[in-house]
């Protein structure tokens, strides 16, 4: 699921890269080649223009995975989840351990070693900080102002959302995309570097027996 206020216009190039590069022959050769390898999409892709899912589950980055079983119960909460290694040089993460864990869960269901215990889940899904809920409200107000043509008035609300929930990269990414990084006195890249770089920006999923990358 994509999370873009701009809908298909903004999410389209990521959902269907092959279709996108066909209209942009000026793109770098390696970008075009990667899109060709991925090929056309063969599944339905949803776009959450109002960021409802990220607000409900406090999803702070993309790509994010959540495991939900047949009964509608979360068995693994929000965590970074890559389907391949195309960004491995940037993230330092190997996709295979997570994909293997996912396959194990599909085969064994709740008996999988990768399903979190009740206590661990309770710890991960502890009651939210009130600031997180306030941040979601501020971000929603900023989006509404932006969509109604009041971009300048939206920026203070986007800033406040980031202040209240500084771990939400989704808020930063979307705010900068809807206006300009200069409105915030920083850049997305600089913000990533402040955290310690891409390998901190993308924390590895917590899998039994897996060692964190150096």
Secondary structure, 3 states (H helix, E strand, C coil): CECCCCCHHHHHHHHCHHHHHCCCCCCCHHHHHHHHHHCCCCCCCCECCCCHHHHHHCCCCCCEEEEECCCCCEEEEEEECCCCCCCHHHHCCCCHHHHHHHHHHHHHHHHCCCCCCHHHHHHHCCCCCHHHHHHHHHHHHHHHHHHCCCHHHHHHHHHHHHHHCCCCHHHHHHHHHHCCHHHHCCCHHHHHHHHCCHHHHCCCCCCCCCCCCC
